[in-house]
């Protein structure tokens, strides 16, 4: 459930900054700065320039291009781009600032709506939340004219409704973590490789992505070799109910009545959506590329277009029969190239889970992927899950770092912490986690 690129106007941002830097009176420059915030700017370079200007104002100094350059407060290239825009408009500065503000609130609306969708997936009522957000946003918009305020509210409401109904989503993969979903732009025909060491949660995040796809009414296919179809379905129920898989699998009668009812309710939810998901476990197929392609073609022919395909995992796929005792890296290269071609040919968003080499010290990187050459070549997006061996749960969640080392749209990111929530083994947000929150116990957590 990835959003399109957030609403922005880079030219407008540069025009406003250029105008600010052309002002020769401190009082006027200070007045405009007081009405602005760094969130009004989308481009990181523009945020940097605005922060530098604001810093000058806070020191009671007029911010001029020469002043910023002499003190090495901004990059010269960023400033050059901005200064080319400063005389390109006659519109009043206050209107331009308000336009930037509106774009900032629309970006916030998309982020909030992402959160609401995740809440809805977990069965929460978000009507009051969304109404409250709209009221807060309306009061924050400070357009000078009543008509402008009304238009702003209508645009905000439309942005929120578009996200809530899925109208602004063109991408098909959701971690269920709004901050990530707004950053990764995964389109049809692209391959997203997620690498992690054993036990970190590759299958768990694959299930999370499939579950979110099902709940968003997307047709999903999940190929996995190390579990049966029944086990996958039950693990997905465990994720959604936040109940230990082993508990309701082997000790259902020992659960409380509320927990039993919750499991039954979610069985019904996923059974209703079952026509949109196709699980293929170790009891269904031989995990070969040719059979996966054949299965996918059959599903498309019978049910229509498929939105999302998850493969767990590429290094587990066998060599084709015509290869006689090939080296492992050649098998991985062949299968990875084939998976990428399959995603493009069938126009599906592909998520390929991948193993790492075991001799890794510290955070893994692209070179640590087994068969890394072909994986790096074929992957449009490459992200990694990582946590230290002695990481302990914090408030029932095991902090896990996720970071992107390749993105063909240039949206790499790092140092984002998500939580592997116990006992359901589901990835969720941990927005306020700090490493200092780690308890002193050094025993490896059991998942």
C-alpha positions as CSV (number, residue, x, y, z in Angstrom):
1,X,0.0,0.0,0.0
2,X,2.6,2.5,-1.1
3,X,1.6,6.1,-1.8
4,X,2.6,8.0,-4.9
5,X,5.3,10.6,-4.5
6,X,4.2,13.0,-1.8
7,X,2.7,16.4,-3.1
8,X,5.5,18.9,-3.6
9,X,6.6,21.9,-5.6
10,X,10.4,22.1,-5.7
11,X,10.3,25.2,-8.0
12,X,8.0,27.0,-5.5
13,X,10.3,26.0,-2.6
14,X,13.3,27.5,-4.4
15,X,11.4,30.6,-5.4
16,X,10.4,31.3,-1.8
17,X,14.0,30.7,-0.5
18,X,15.4,32.9,-3.3
19,X,13.0,35.7,-2.4
20,X,13.9,35.4,1.2
21,X,17.6,35.7,0.4
22,X,16.9,38.8,-1.8
23,X,15.3,40.7,1.0
24,X,17.6,43.5,2.3
25,X,15.7,44.4,5.5
26,X,16.1,42.2,8.6
27,X,12.6,43.0,10.0
28,X,10.9,41.8,6.8
29,X,13.0,38.7,6.5
30,X,12.4,37.9,10.1
31,X,8.6,38.4,9.7
32,X,8.4,35.8,6.9
33,X,10.6,33.3,8.7
34,X,8.3,33.5,11.7
35,X,5.5,32.3,9.5
36,X,7.4,29.3,8.2
37,X,8.7,25.9,9.3
38,X,11.2,23.5,7.9
39,X,8.3,21.0,7.2
40,X,7.2,23.3,4.4
41,X,10.1,22.1,2.3
42,X,10.3,18.6,0.8
43,X,13.8,18.6,-0.8
44,X,16.5,18.0,1.8
45,X,18.8,20.7,0.2
46,X,16.0,23.3,0.6
47,X,15.4,22.3,4.2
48,X,19.2,22.9,4.8
49,X,19.0,26.4,3.3
50,X,15.9,27.3,5.2
51,X,17.5,26.1,8.5
52,X,20.6,28.2,7.7
53,X,18.5,31.3,7.1
54,X,16.5,30.7,10.3
55,X,19.7,30.3,12.2
56,X,20.9,33.7,11.0
57,X,17.6,35.3,12.0
58,X,17.9,33.8,15.5
59,X,21.3,35.4,15.8
60,X,19.8,38.8,14.8
61,X,21.7,38.7,11.5
62,X,20.3,39.3,8.0
63,X,20.6,36.2,5.9
64,X,22.3,36.9,2.6
65,X,23.8,34.5,0.0
66,X,27.3,35.8,0.8
67,X,26.8,35.4,4.5
68,X,25.7,31.8,4.1
69,X,28.6,30.9,1.8
70,X,31.3,32.7,3.8
71,X,30.2,30.7,6.9
72,X,29.9,27.5,5.0
73,X,26.3,27.1,6.2
74,X,25.0,25.7,3.0
75,X,26.2,23.9,-0.1
76,X,27.2,26.2,-2.9
77,X,25.4,24.2,-5.6
78,X,22.1,24.2,-3.6
79,X,22.3,28.0,-3.2
80,X,23.0,28.4,-6.9
81,X,19.9,26.5,-7.9
82,X,17.8,28.6,-5.5
83,X,19.1,32.0,-6.6
84,X,18.1,31.3,-10.2
85,X,14.5,31.3,-9.1
86,X,14.3,34.4,-6.9
87,X,13.1,36.9,-9.6
88,X,10.8,34.6,-11.5
89,X,7.5,35.7,-9.9
90,X,5.6,38.8,-8.9
91,X,3.1,37.0,-6.7
92,X,3.0,38.1,-3.1
93,X,5.4,36.3,-0.8
94,X,2.7,35.5,1.8
95,X,0.6,33.6,-0.8
96,X,3.6,31.6,-1.8
97,X,4.3,30.7,1.8
98,X,0.7,29.6,2.3
99,X,0.9,27.4,-0.8
100,X,4.0,25.7,0.7
101,X,2.1,25.3,3.9
102,X,-0.8,23.6,2.2
103,X,1.5,21.2,0.5
104,X,3.1,20.4,3.8
105,X,-0.3,19.7,5.4
106,X,-1.2,17.5,2.4
107,X,1.9,15.5,2.9
108,X,1.0,15.2,6.6
109,X,-2.5,14.0,5.6
110,X,-1.0,11.2,3.5
111,X,1.2,10.2,6.4
112,X,-1.7,10.3,8.9
113,X,-4.0,8.4,6.5
114,X,-1.3,5.7,6.2
115,X,-1.5,5.4,10.0
116,X,-5.2,5.2,9.9
117,X,-5.1,2.4,7.3
118,X,-2.7,0.4,9.5
119,X,-5.0,0.9,12.5
120,X,-8.0,-0.3,10.4
121,X,-6.0,-3.4,9.5
122,X,-5.8,-4.1,13.2
123,X,-9.5,-3.7,13.7
124,X,-9.4,-0.2,15.3
125,X,-12.1,2.5,14.7
126,X,-10.4,5.4,13.0
127,X,-13.4,7.6,12.2
128,X,-12.9,9.8,15.2
129,X,-9.2,10.0,14.7
130,X,-9.5,11.1,11.1
131,X,-12.2,13.7,12.0
132,X,-10.0,15.1,14.8
133,X,-7.0,15.3,12.4
134,X,-9.1,17.3,9.9
135,X,-10.2,19.7,12.6
136,X,-6.7,20.2,13.8
137,X,-5.4,20.7,10.3
138,X,-8.2,23.2,9.4
139,X,-7.4,25.3,12.5
140,X,-3.7,25.2,11.6
141,X,-4.2,26.6,8.1
142,X,-3.9,30.4,8.2
143,X,-5.0,31.6,4.8
144,X,-6.0,35.2,4.9
145,X,-9.3,34.9,3.2
146,X,-12.3,32.8,4.2
147,X,-12.6,31.4,0.7
148,X,-9.0,30.2,0.8
149,X,-9.6,28.5,4.2
150,X,-12.6,26.7,2.8
151,X,-10.6,25.6,-0.2
152,X,-7.8,24.4,1.9
153,X,-10.1,22.3,4.1
154,X,-11.7,20.8,1.0
155,X,-8.3,19.9,-0.5
156,X,-7.1,18.4,2.8
157,X,-10.3,16.3,3.1
158,X,-9.9,15.1,-0.4
159,X,-6.3,14.1,0.2
160,X,-7.3,12.2,3.3
161,X,-10.2,10.5,1.6
162,X,-8.1,9.5,-1.4
163,X,-5.6,7.8,0.9
164,X,-8.3,6.2,3.0
165,X,-10.0,4.8,0.0
166,X,-6.8,3.8,-1.7
167,X,-7.4,6.3,-4.6
168,X,-3.9,7.7,-4.4
169,X,-2.1,4.3,-4.1
170,X,-0.4,3.1,-7.2
171,X,2.0,0.7,-5.5
172,X,1.2,-2.6,-4.0
173,X,3.5,-3.4,-1.1
174,X,3.0,-2.4,2.5
175,X,5.1,-3.2,5.5
176,X,2.3,-1.9,7.6
177,X,4.7,0.7,8.9
178,X,3.5,4.1,7.5
179,X,6.9,5.8,7.5
180,X,8.3,3.0,5.4
181,X,5.3,2.8,3.1
182,X,5.7,6.5,2.3
183,X,9.3,6.0,1.4
184,X,9.4,3.0,-0.8
185,X,7.9,3.4,-4.2
186,X,7.3,-0.2,-5.5
187,X,5.6,-0.4,-8.8
188,X,4.5,-3.3,-11.0
189,X,7.2,-5.1,-12.8
190,X,9.8,-4.2,-10.2
191,X,11.7,-6.6,-7.9
192,X,12.2,-5.7,-4.2
193,X,14.9,-7.8,-2.5
194,X,14.8,-8.1,1.3
195,X,17.9,-9.6,2.8
196,X,18.4,-10.9,6.3
197,X,20.3,-13.5,8.3
198,X,18.4,-16.6,9.6
199,X,16.0,-16.0,12.4
200,X,15.7,-12.2,11.9
201,X,12.2,-12.5,10.4
202,X,12.3,-12.8,6.6
203,X,9.2,-15.0,6.4
204,X,7.5,-12.9,9.0
205,X,7.9,-9.7,7.0
206,X,6.9,-11.6,3.8
207,X,3.7,-12.7,5.6
208,X,3.1,-9.1,6.8
209,X,3.3,-7.8,3.3
210,X,1.0,-10.5,2.0
211,X,-1.5,-9.9,4.8
212,X,-1.6,-6.2,4.2
213,X,-2.1,-6.9,0.5
214,X,-5.0,-9.2,1.2
215,X,-6.7,-6.6,3.5
216,X,-6.2,-4.0,0.8
217,X,-8.1,-6.3,-1.6
218,X,-5.0,-7.1,-3.7
219,X,-4.4,-10.4,-5.3
220,X,-1.3,-11.9,-3.8
221,X,0.8,-15.0,-4.3
222,X,3.2,-16.4,-1.7
223,X,5.8,-19.0,-2.7
224,X,7.6,-20.6,0.3
225,X,9.5,-23.9,0.6
226,X,9.9,-24.3,4.3
227,X,6.2,-24.2,5.4
228,X,2.9,-25.7,4.3
229,X,0.0,-23.7,3.1
230,X,-1.9,-24.4,6.3
231,X,1.0,-23.2,8.4
232,X,1.3,-20.0,6.5
233,X,-2.4,-19.3,6.9
234,X,-2.2,-19.9,10.6
235,X,0.9,-17.8,11.1
236,X,-0.9,-14.9,9.3
237,X,-3.8,-15.3,11.8
238,X,-1.3,-15.2,14.6
239,X,0.1,-12.0,13.3
240,X,-3.2,-10.3,13.1
241,X,-4.6,-11.5,16.4
242,X,-1.3,-10.9,18.3
243,X,-1.5,-14.4,19.8
244,X,1.3,-16.9,19.8
245,X,1.1,-19.3,16.8
246,X,2.1,-22.3,19.0
247,X,-0.5,-21.3,21.5
248,X,-3.5,-21.4,19.2
249,X,-2.1,-24.2,17.1
250,X,-1.4,-26.6,19.9
251,X,-3.4,-25.2,22.9
252,X,-6.5,-23.5,21.5
253,X,-8.7,-24.8,24.4
254,X,-6.3,-23.3,26.9
255,X,-6.8,-19.8,25.6
256,X,-9.3,-17.4,27.1
257,X,-12.7,-16.9,25.6
258,X,-11.8,-13.5,24.2
259,X,-8.7,-14.8,22.5
260,X,-10.6,-17.7,21.0
261,X,-13.3,-15.4,19.7
262,X,-10.6,-13.1,18.2
263,X,-9.0,-16.1,16.4
264,X,-12.4,-17.2,15.1
265,X,-13.2,-13.7,13.9
266,X,-9.9,-13.3,12.1
267,X,-10.4,-16.8,10.5
268,X,-13.6,-15.4,9.1
269,X,-12.0,-12.2,7.9
270,X,-9.2,-14.0,6.0
271,X,-11.6,-16.7,4.7
272,X,-13.7,-14.0,3.2
273,X,-10.6,-12.6,1.5
274,X,-9.2,-16.0,0.7
275,X,-10.1,-15.8,-3.0
276,X,-7.4,-13.1,-3.3
277,X,-4.5,-15.0,-1.9
278,X,-2.7,-18.0,-3.2
279,X,-0.2,-19.8,-0.9
280,X,2.1,-22.4,-2.2
281,X,4.1,-24.2,0.5
282,X,6.5,-27.2,0.5
283,X,3.6,-29.6,0.0
284,X,2.4,-27.9,-3.3
285,X,5.3,-27.5,-5.7
286,X,9.1,-28.1,-6.1
287,X,10.1,-24.4,-5.8
288,X,11.6,-24.4,-9.3
289,X,11.5,-21.2,-11.4
290,X,9.6,-22.9,-14.2
291,X,6.9,-24.2,-12.0
292,X,6.5,-20.9,-10.2
293,X,6.1,-19.2,-13.6
294,X,3.6,-21.8,-14.7
295,X,1.6,-21.5,-11.5
296,X,1.5,-17.7,-11.7
297,X,0.4,-17.8,-15.4
298,X,-2.4,-20.2,-14.4
299,X,-3.6,-17.9,-11.6
300,X,-3.7,-14.9,-14.0
301,X,-5.5,-16.9,-16.6
302,X,-8.1,-18.1,-14.2
303,X,-8.6,-15.2,-11.8
304,X,-7.2,-12.1,-13.6
305,X,-4.2,-9.9,-12.9
306,X,-2.0,-10.6,-9.9
307,X,-0.8,-7.6,-7.9
308,X,1.9,-9.0,-5.6
309,X,4.2,-12.0,-5.6
310,X,6.4,-12.9,-2.6
311,X,9.1,-15.6,-3.0
312,X,10.8,-17.1,0.1
313,X,13.7,-17.4,-0.7
314,X,15.8,-17.2,-3.9
315,X,18.8,-19.2,-2.6
316,X,16.4,-22.1,-1.8
317,X,15.4,-22.5,-5.4
318,X,16.8,-25.5,-7.3
319,X,18.7,-25.5,-10.5
320,X,16.9,-26.2,-13.8
321,X,17.1,-29.8,-15.0
322,X,19.3,-28.9,-17.9
323,X,22.1,-27.6,-15.6
324,X,24.4,-30.4,-14.7
325,X,26.1,-29.9,-11.2
326,X,26.3,-26.1,-11.6
327,X,28.1,-24.0,-8.9
328,X,25.7,-22.5,-6.4
329,X,26.3,-18.9,-7.5
330,X,25.3,-19.8,-11.1
331,X,22.0,-21.3,-9.9
332,X,21.2,-18.2,-7.8
333,X,22.0,-15.9,-10.8
334,X,19.8,-17.9,-13.1
335,X,16.9,-18.0,-10.7
336,X,17.2,-14.3,-9.8
337,X,17.3,-13.3,-13.4
338,X,14.3,-15.5,-14.1
339,X,12.3,-14.1,-11.2
340,X,12.9,-10.5,-12.3
341,X,11.8,-11.4,-15.8
342,X,8.7,-13.1,-14.4
343,X,7.8,-10.0,-12.5
344,X,8.2,-7.8,-15.5
345,X,6.4,-10.2,-17.9
346,X,3.3,-10.6,-15.6
347,X,3.4,-7.0,-14.4
348,X,3.4,-7.8,-10.8
349,X,5.2,-6.2,-7.8
350,X,7.7,-8.8,-6.8
351,X,9.2,-9.2,-3.3
352,X,12.1,-11.7,-3.2
353,X,13.4,-12.7,0.2
354,X,17.1,-13.5,0.3
355,X,19.6,-15.1,2.6
356,X,23.0,-13.6,3.5
357,X,26.4,-15.2,3.9
358,X,26.8,-16.5,7.4
359,X,30.3,-15.0,8.0
360,X,29.1,-11.4,8.7
361,X,30.3,-9.1,11.4
362,X,28.1,-6.1,12.0
363,X,25.5,-4.8,9.6
364,X,25.0,-6.7,6.3
365,X,25.4,-4.9,2.9
366,X,24.7,-5.8,-0.7
367,X,28.0,-7.7,-1.0
368,X,26.8,-10.0,1.8
369,X,23.9,-11.3,-0.3
370,X,24.4,-14.8,-1.5
371,X,24.9,-14.5,-5.2
372,X,25.2,-10.7,-4.7
373,X,26.2,-9.8,-8.3
374,X,23.0,-10.9,-10.0
375,X,20.8,-9.9,-7.1
376,X,22.3,-6.3,-7.2
377,X,21.8,-6.2,-10.9
378,X,18.2,-7.4,-11.0
379,X,16.9,-5.8,-7.8
380,X,15.1,-2.4,-8.2
381,X,15.0,-2.0,-4.5
382,X,17.3,-3.8,-2.0
383,X,16.6,-3.5,1.8
384,X,18.0,-5.3,4.8
385,X,16.7,-6.4,8.2
386,X,19.3,-6.4,11.0
387,X,19.5,-6.7,14.7
388,X,22.3,-7.6,17.0
389,X,22.4,-11.1,18.4
390,X,21.7,-10.0,22.0
391,X,18.8,-7.6,21.2
392,X,16.1,-7.8,23.9
393,X,12.4,-7.1,23.5
394,X,11.3,-3.6,24.5
395,X,7.6,-3.5,25.5
396,X,7.0,-6.8,23.7
397,X,8.8,-5.8,20.5
398,X,12.2,-6.8,19.4
399,X,13.8,-3.7,17.8
400,X,15.0,-4.5,14.2
401,X,16.8,-2.1,12.0
402,X,15.6,-1.8,8.4
403,X,17.6,0.1,5.8
404,X,17.7,0.5,2.0
405,X,21.0,0.3,0.1
406,X,19.6,0.5,-3.4
407,X,16.6,2.2,-4.9
408,X,16.4,3.1,-8.5
409,X,14.2,6.0,-7.7
410,X,16.8,7.3,-5.3
411,X,14.9,6.8,-2.1
412,X,17.6,5.1,0.0
413,X,17.1,5.3,3.8
414,X,18.8,4.1,6.9
415,X,18.5,3.8,10.6
416,X,14.8,3.1,10.7
417,X,13.8,0.9,13.6
418,X,10.7,-1.4,13.4
419,X,9.7,-3.9,16.0
420,X,9.2,-7.6,15.7
421,X,6.1,-7.8,17.9
422,X,5.7,-10.8,20.2
423,X,3.9,-13.1,20.5
424,X,2.2,-12.8,17.0
425,X,5.6,-12.2,15.3
426,X,4.5,-9.2,13.3
427,X,6.5,-6.1,12.3
428,X,5.2,-2.9,13.7
429,X,6.4,0.7,14.2
430,X,8.8,1.7,17.0
431,X,9.0,5.5,16.3
432,X,10.4,6.5,19.7
433,X,12.9,3.7,20.2
434,X,16.4,4.6,21.3
435,X,19.3,2.1,21.8
436,X,19.5,3.3,25.4
437,X,16.1,1.6,25.9
438,X,17.7,-1.8,25.7
439,X,17.5,-3.8,28.9
440,X,20.7,-5.2,30.3
441,X,19.8,-8.9,29.8
442,X,22.2,-10.3,27.1
443,X,20.4,-13.6,26.4
444,X,19.3,-14.0,22.8
445,X,15.5,-13.6,22.6
446,X,13.5,-16.6,21.5
447,X,11.1,-16.0,18.6
